[in-house]
Amino acid sequence: MTESQLITFWGKARAHIIVSQAAPTFLLTAVVGFLALGLATADPAVRIAAAGILLASGIFGALAQISAANEGLAVIADLRALEAPSALTRCIIAMAPWVNVVRYVTPAIFVIVYVAILASLFFSAPAMPFGR
């Protein structure tokens, strides 16, 4: 593959990483907002459904992020093999350690937030919405 093709593949992997974070981030934010509005006092089936939706979305999002990150690292490995890399290629290669944030740190943060939400949904005393 040419350098240009590899850079195009890198751009696609990067875009997939960004897009794969949108749905889980939105859902986590929405559930935190719903908790503030009283979701913790909702029927247990609703709370279980919310937890299940978050879990499914989180697993899918993590798998998409890890897959895109692995593809990005494969592109970086191919870019490293080029004899005379451009400045852009050298910049992409320098990003390799940060791709591991997507592979490990982002899913770990999701797990921490998910556990906190579960604790709020099932183990904390329900608060009244809007401080009433």
C-alpha positions in Angstrom: 0.0 0.0 0.0 1.1 3.5 -0.6 1.6 6.1 2.1 -1.5 8.0 0.9 -3.7 4.9 1.2 -2.4 4.1 4.6 -3.1 7.7 5.8 -6.6 7.3 4.4 -7.1 4.1 6.3 -5.8 5.8 9.5 -8.4 8.6 9.0 -11.2 6.0 8.7 -10.0 4.2 11.8 -9.9 7.5 13.7 -13.4 8.4 12.5 -14.7 5.0 13.7 -13.2 5.6 17.1 -14.8 8.9 17.4 -18.2 7.7 16.2 -18.1 4.6 18.4 -17.9 6.8 21.5 -21.0 8.9 20.7 -23.8 6.5 21.6 -22.4 5.2 24.9 -21.5 8.7 25.9 -25.0 10.0 25.1 -26.6 7.1 26.9 -24.5 7.5 30.0 -25.2 11.2 30.1 -28.9 10.6 29.6 -29.2 8.1 32.4 -27.3 10.4 34.8 -29.8 13.1 33.9 -32.7 10.7 34.4 -31.3 9.7 37.7 -31.4 13.3 38.7 -35.0 13.4 37.7 -35.9 10.3 39.7 -35.1 7.2 37.7 -33.8 5.6 40.9 -37.5 5.6 42.1 -38.9 4.1 38.9 -40.3 0.6 38.7 -37.6 -2.1 39.1 -38.2 -3.3 35.5 -37.5 0.1 34.2 -34.3 0.3 36.1 -33.2 -3.1 34.9 -34.0 -2.1 31.4 -31.9 1.0 31.7 -29.0 -1.0 33.1 -29.3 -3.5 30.3 -29.4 -0.9 27.6 -26.3 0.8 29.0 -24.5 -2.6 29.3 -25.3 -3.6 25.7 -24.4 -0.2 24.3 -21.2 -0.1 26.4 -20.1 -3.6 25.2 -20.9 -2.7 21.6 -19.1 0.7 21.9 -16.0 -0.9 23.6 -15.8 -3.6 20.9 -16.1 -1.0 18.1 -13.4 1.2 19.8 -11.0 -1.7 20.4 -11.5 -3.0 16.8 -10.9 0.5 15.3 -7.9 1.0 17.6 -6.4 -2.3 16.5 -6.9 -1.4 12.9 -5.3 2.0 13.5 -2.3 0.3 15.2 -2.0 -2.0 12.2 -1.9 1.0 9.9 0.7 2.6 12.1 2.8 -0.6 11.9 2.7 -0.4 8.1 3.5 3.4 8.2 6.5 2.6 10.3 7.8 0.3 7.5 8.0 3.2 5.0 11.5 4.2 4.0 10.9 8.0 3.8 7.8 8.9 5.8 6.2 12.3 5.4 5.8 14.7 8.3 2.1 13.7 8.6 3.1 10.0 8.7 5.6 10.7 11.5 2.9 12.5 13.4 0.5 9.5 13.0 3.2 7.1 14.1 3.8 9.3 17.2 0.1 8.8 18.1 0.6 5.0 18.6 0.8 5.1 22.4 -2.3 7.2 22.6 -4.3 4.6 20.6 -3.9 2.4 23.7 -6.1 4.9 25.6 -8.9 4.0 23.3 -8.2 0.3 23.8 -7.9 0.2 27.6 -8.6 3.5 29.4 -11.9 4.4 27.7 -13.5 1.0 28.3 -12.3 1.1 31.9 -13.9 4.5 32.4 -17.1 3.2 31.0 -17.0 0.3 33.5 -16.4 2.7 36.4 -19.3 5.0 35.4 -21.5 2.0 34.7 -20.9 0.6 38.2 -21.6 4.0 39.7 -24.9 4.2 37.8 -25.8 0.7 38.9 -25.1 1.6 42.5 -27.4 4.7 42.1 -30.1 2.7 40.4 -30.2 -0.2 42.8 -28.4 0.5 46.1 -28.8 4.1 47.0 -31.7 5.8 48.8 -33.8 7.5 46.1 -33.6 11.3 46.1 -36.6 13.4 45.3 -36.4 15.0 41.8 -35.4 18.7 41.8 -34.6 18.7 45.5 -38.3 18.5 46.7 
